[in-house]
């Protein structure tokens, strides 16, 4: 059992890391990764939804009629997305404003719905939670990594949380503003995909 849990958890950290291996959920990956803070915020929100929707869908998998399963999954996912929205509005309002429409769009994120259909509906709650946690953590790390690259090149800073810069270049640094624009997101993602493929081949 422990070996199965470890396998389901760790696969999301490399073998099935969403943006780079499964190439899923690219809309928020490209849109919100102007900074590390945005990437971590979006990743944590998605991880919460993944873990708890996987858990509930797994518990109800023998009750949900097969003909309406997708609709039921969406209702369950939307419930947890609403919880995330309300919590973020209450405690991290500035981050909530930065992420904007991409928080409610977690409802139709193909990563979340895909894990519900491909895994949680066919496995027990413990394995489903491990799967959701692993995929969610891998997604968070991916967003944070891309956000770090774009923020560092585009602004010369690395900020984990509002007002708490981890690193800041001097006044002589000339930021490469292209990286924090939409085309920079595609370039950054493409370069990281290339790097992942090279490492994977080795």
BELWOTA-V78352 format. One line per field, one symbol per residue. ss: DSSP state (H for helix, E for strand, C for the rest). psi: psi as a letter, one per 30 degrees, with the letter a starting at -180 (. if undefined). burial: 1 if it has 24 or more other C-alpha atoms within 12 Angstrom, else 0. Layout:
ss: ???
psi: ???
burial: ???
This chain:
ss: CHHHHHHHHHHHHCCCCHHHHHCCCHHHHHHCCCCHHHHHHHHHHHHHHHHHHHHHHHHCCCCCCHHHHHHHHHHHHHHHHHHHHHHHHHHCHHHHHHHCHHHHHHHHCHHHHHHHHHHHCCCCHHHHHHHHHHHHHHHHHHHHHHHHHHHHHHHCEEEEECCEEEEECCCCCCCCHHHHCHHHHHHHHHHHHHHHHHHHHC
psi: eeeeeeeeefeffdehkeefefhlhfeeeeeghfleeeeeeeeeeeeeeeeeeeeeeeegffekkefgeeeeeeeeeeeeeeeeeeeeeefieeeeeefbffefffegkfeeeeeeefeefflleeeeeeeeeeeeeeeeeeeeeeeeeeeeeefgljjelkgikekkllffkjkifefgleeeeeeeeeeeeeeeeeeee.
burial: 0000000111111101111111011111111111111111111111111111111111111000000001011101110111111001000000110110011111111111111110111011111111111111111111111111111111111111000000000000000000111001110110011000000000
